[in-house]
């Protein structure tokens, strides 16, 4: 939130009860249901490794990450999910609350191109139970992201 405000970006906070069970569902699906938001507008932040380097992928909760497409978009050959402890250490956030903004260490980021066709998107605001809504162009600009078709 501070990263967006510091850059003068308009955003809206949406809070929900993070105690809702994510068992069998991803945190994003729980957030979308709790907020009554189309899962195609709510994006999850996934920390991966592309050729060994930590890389962030931002994809709609309605889909899944295509690791081959991510590797190609990031200019690499192979992508895999990062270990949760590595993701938490690099971003400064806990799993289920990792935001693409305001990370401890700015990581290369790829946002699924489907975001560009939406008026606004929601992403984690840095903790479970809190989402922020902003324009996709602002998300891309603030994260210095590339956009590519990385979701299935």
N, C-alpha and C positions, 0 to 999 in steps of 0.2 A: 504494500500500500504506500509506504513511504517513497519507494522508487517512482511510482506513478505520480504521486503528488509533487515530488521534487522536480519532475520533468514537466509539470503543468498539465498532466493528462487527466481528463475527466474520467472518473470511474465511479461505480456504485458498488457498495458492499452488500452481500447477501449472507446472512447468518442462518445456520440450521443446527439441529441437535446432533453433534458428532457421536453421541452414544448409540445411535441407530446401528444395528448390526451390519457389518460389511462382510460377514461370513458367507462365502459362496458368491459374493458380488464384489466388484471393485469399489473402492472409496468413491470414485466418480459417479458410478451408477446410483449409489446411496444418496449422494449430494443432489443429483438430478431429480431423483424421486422426491426427496425432502423439499426441494425448492420448486417443484412443479415445472421444471425447465426441460425443454427438448434436449435429450442427450447428445444430439448433433451440435448443439450450441455450447455445451459444457466440455471443456478440453482438459485432458489429464496430462501431467508433466511426468515423463519417464526419463530416467537417467540410464544411459547406455554406454557401451564402449565401442567406438568405431576404430578399428585397427589399434586397439588398446587405449585410445584416448577418450576420456569422459566426454560425452556429448549428450545434449538434452533433445528429446523429441516431444513435441506437443501435438497430441492427436485427440479427436473427439472420443468421448467415453462410449459412444455408440459403436465404435469400431475397435480395431486392434492395430498395433504397430507392425508394419511390414519392414522387417529388419534389413532385407536386401535393398529395398528402396531407400531406406535411411542411409545405408552405407554408401550407395551411389550418390545421394543428394549431398552427403558430407564429404565427398571426394575420397572415400575409402573403399576397401575391398570387402571387409567383414564387420558385421555389427552383432553385438550380443547385449543382453541386459546386464547392467552393472550390479554388483552385490549391494544389497540395501545399506549396509554399513558404509560403503564407499560413497553412495549417493547422499546419505545423510551428512557425512563428514565434509564432502565437497560443497554442498549447497547450504548447510547450516539449518536445514529443515528436517522434520521427521517424516517418515513414510506416511503417505495419506494426506500430507499437508505441504508437499514440495511445490513451491511456486516457481514459475519460469522467471520471475522478477526478483531482484534484490538478493540474489544468491551470494553466499560468502565469497565464492570465486566465480567470475563470469565464465561460463562454459559455452562452447559453440552450440548453437541452437538451430533446430529445423522445425518449423511450424507447418502442419499439414495445410496444403493449399485450399482445402475446403473452407477454412476460416475466412478467406478473402471474399467469399460470396455471402457472408452474413453481416448484418448491421452491427451486432455486438456479439462477443463471446464471453464466456465465464471461465476463469482459471483460479486455481487456489491462491488465496491471499496470504499464504504462509503458515497456516495452521488448520488442523482438521476442524470442520464446522464453519469455515469462512471462505467464501468465494468472492472474487471481484469481477465486475462486468466492465468491459472496455471495448473500444473499437479494435478490430483485428489489425488495422494498420498501425495503431499505437503499440499493440503487443509486439508486432514484428520490429518496429523501430526501437522500442525500449530494450528488447533482447538482442538486437542486432542479428536477427534470425534470417535464414534463408527460408523460402517457402518451396515446397515440393509435394508431390502426391506420395505421402509416406504412410497413409492409413489404408486399411482394407475394409 
